[in-house]
Amino acid sequence: MKTINSISSSKKFDKGHVFYRFEDKQFYINNLMRFIKNGLESKQCILIIENMRALPLIKATIDKKFIHKQKESIRLVNNFDYYLANGDFHIKTILTHFQEDLSMLKMKNTMIRTWAHVEWASEKPDILLIEEFESTADNWFYGN
């Protein structure tokens, strides 16, 4: 897992995971919009997995910043279904939802860029579980 200080440096990655910790919500939204813009400029489809509290603001910002044709390449989904529906960070559930959402985007026959806001039921994330998930997802997604 890579850690970055700004979204502009995310252009350098063509696959893998990035850990991005934030405290300022508007700064987070601005970085997400740069992430989307960079992906659209690279002719990628974008999958955003985000919490239900932030989705309305994100959708409104996307509606302001991007034209209809660009918005067709952006898919927004609620992260609750991924990370909390079957307990705290259930890998099989996450991968099932991920596969369903990606299959819709793969029909466009283009590269896919994903942004996921991971949330935990517990106070402290399980780093070993995250690493297991990333390894499983990489093997599934990239065939490593």
C-alpha positions as CSV (number, residue, x, y, z in Angstrom):
1,M,0.0,0.0,0.0
2,K,1.3,3.4,-0.9
3,T,0.8,6.6,1.0
4,I,0.6,9.9,-0.9
5,N,0.5,13.5,0.2
6,S,-1.6,14.9,-2.7
7,I,-3.9,13.6,-5.4
8,S,-1.8,15.1,-8.1
9,S,0.8,12.5,-7.3
10,S,-1.8,9.7,-7.9
11,K,-1.3,10.2,-11.6
12,K,1.9,8.2,-11.2
13,F,0.1,5.0,-10.2
14,D,-1.3,2.7,-12.7
15,K,-2.5,0.0,-10.3
16,G,-2.5,-0.8,-6.6
17,H,-3.8,0.8,-3.4
18,V,-3.2,4.2,-1.8
19,F,-3.9,5.0,1.9
20,Y,-5.3,8.5,2.2
21,R,-6.1,9.8,5.6
22,F,-8.0,13.1,5.9
23,E,-9.6,15.4,8.5
24,D,-10.9,18.3,6.4
25,K,-14.0,17.3,4.5
26,Q,-13.8,20.0,1.8
27,F,-10.1,19.2,1.2
28,Y,-11.2,15.6,0.8
29,I,-13.9,16.5,-1.7
30,N,-11.5,18.7,-3.7
31,N,-9.0,15.9,-3.9
32,L,-11.7,13.5,-4.9
33,M,-12.7,15.8,-7.7
34,R,-9.1,16.0,-8.9
35,F,-8.9,12.2,-8.8
36,I,-12.1,12.0,-11.0
37,K,-10.8,14.7,-13.4
38,N,-7.5,12.9,-13.8
39,G,-9.3,9.7,-14.6
40,L,-11.6,11.3,-17.1
41,E,-8.7,13.0,-18.8
42,S,-7.1,9.5,-19.1
43,K,-10.4,8.1,-20.6
44,Q,-11.0,6.0,-17.6
45,C,-14.3,5.0,-15.9
46,I,-14.6,6.0,-12.3
47,L,-16.1,4.0,-9.4
48,I,-16.6,6.0,-6.2
49,I,-17.5,4.0,-3.1
50,E,-18.4,6.6,-0.5
51,N,-20.4,6.9,2.7
52,M,-24.0,8.0,2.6
53,R,-23.3,11.3,4.5
54,A,-20.9,12.5,1.8
55,L,-22.7,11.1,-1.3
56,P,-25.1,14.1,-1.7
57,L,-22.3,16.6,-1.6
58,I,-20.2,14.6,-4.0
59,K,-23.0,14.2,-6.4
60,A,-23.8,17.9,-6.3
61,T,-20.1,18.7,-6.9
62,I,-19.9,16.3,-9.8
63,D,-23.1,17.8,-11.3
64,K,-21.4,21.3,-11.2
65,K,-18.0,20.3,-12.4
66,F,-18.6,17.8,-15.1
67,I,-20.7,17.6,-18.3
68,H,-23.3,14.9,-18.9
69,K,-21.0,12.8,-21.1
70,Q,-18.3,12.8,-18.4
71,K,-20.8,11.9,-15.7
72,E,-21.8,8.8,-17.7
73,S,-18.3,7.4,-16.8
74,I,-18.7,8.0,-13.1
75,R,-20.5,5.4,-10.8
76,L,-21.3,6.4,-7.2
77,V,-22.2,3.7,-4.7
78,N,-22.9,3.6,-0.9
79,N,-19.9,2.1,1.0
80,F,-22.2,0.6,3.7
81,D,-23.1,-2.2,1.4
82,Y,-19.4,-2.9,0.9
83,Y,-17.9,-2.5,4.4
84,L,-20.6,-2.9,7.1
85,A,-23.6,-4.8,5.7
86,N,-22.3,-8.2,6.9
87,G,-20.3,-7.0,9.9
88,D,-17.0,-5.1,10.0
89,F,-15.0,-5.4,6.8
90,H,-16.2,-8.8,5.4
91,I,-13.8,-9.5,2.5
92,K,-16.1,-11.8,0.5
93,T,-19.0,-9.3,0.7
94,I,-16.7,-6.5,-0.4
95,L,-15.3,-8.4,-3.4
96,T,-18.8,-9.5,-4.4
97,H,-20.1,-5.9,-4.5
98,F,-16.8,-4.7,-6.2
99,Q,-17.2,-7.3,-8.9
100,E,-20.8,-6.4,-9.6
101,D,-20.0,-2.7,-9.8
102,L,-16.9,-3.2,-11.9
103,S,-18.7,-5.5,-14.4
104,M,-21.1,-2.6,-15.2
105,L,-18.1,-0.4,-15.9
106,K,-16.1,-3.0,-17.8
107,M,-18.8,-3.1,-20.5
108,K,-17.4,0.3,-21.6
109,N,-14.2,-1.5,-22.5
110,T,-11.9,1.0,-20.7
111,M,-9.6,1.3,-17.7
112,I,-11.3,1.7,-14.4
113,R,-10.2,4.0,-11.6
114,T,-11.6,3.4,-8.1
115,W,-11.9,5.5,-5.0
116,A,-13.2,3.9,-1.8
117,H,-13.9,5.5,1.5
118,V,-13.4,2.6,3.9
119,E,-15.2,2.8,7.2
120,W,-15.0,0.5,10.2
121,A,-17.5,-0.6,12.9
122,S,-14.6,-0.8,15.4
123,E,-12.6,2.3,16.4
124,K,-9.3,1.0,15.0
125,P,-8.8,-0.6,11.6
126,D,-7.3,-4.0,11.4
127,I,-4.2,-3.5,9.3
128,L,-3.7,-7.2,8.7
129,L,-7.2,-7.5,7.4
130,I,-6.6,-4.6,5.0
131,E,-3.5,-6.2,3.7
132,E,-5.3,-9.5,3.2
133,F,-8.1,-7.7,1.4
134,E,-5.6,-5.8,-0.9
135,S,-3.7,-9.0,-1.7
136,T,-7.0,-10.8,-2.5
137,A,-8.3,-7.9,-4.6
138,D,-5.1,-7.5,-6.5
139,N,-5.0,-11.3,-7.3
140,W,-8.7,-11.1,-8.4
141,F,-8.5,-7.8,-10.3
142,Y,-5.0,-7.9,-11.8
143,G,-4.4,-11.6,-11.9
144,N,-1.1,-11.4,-9.9
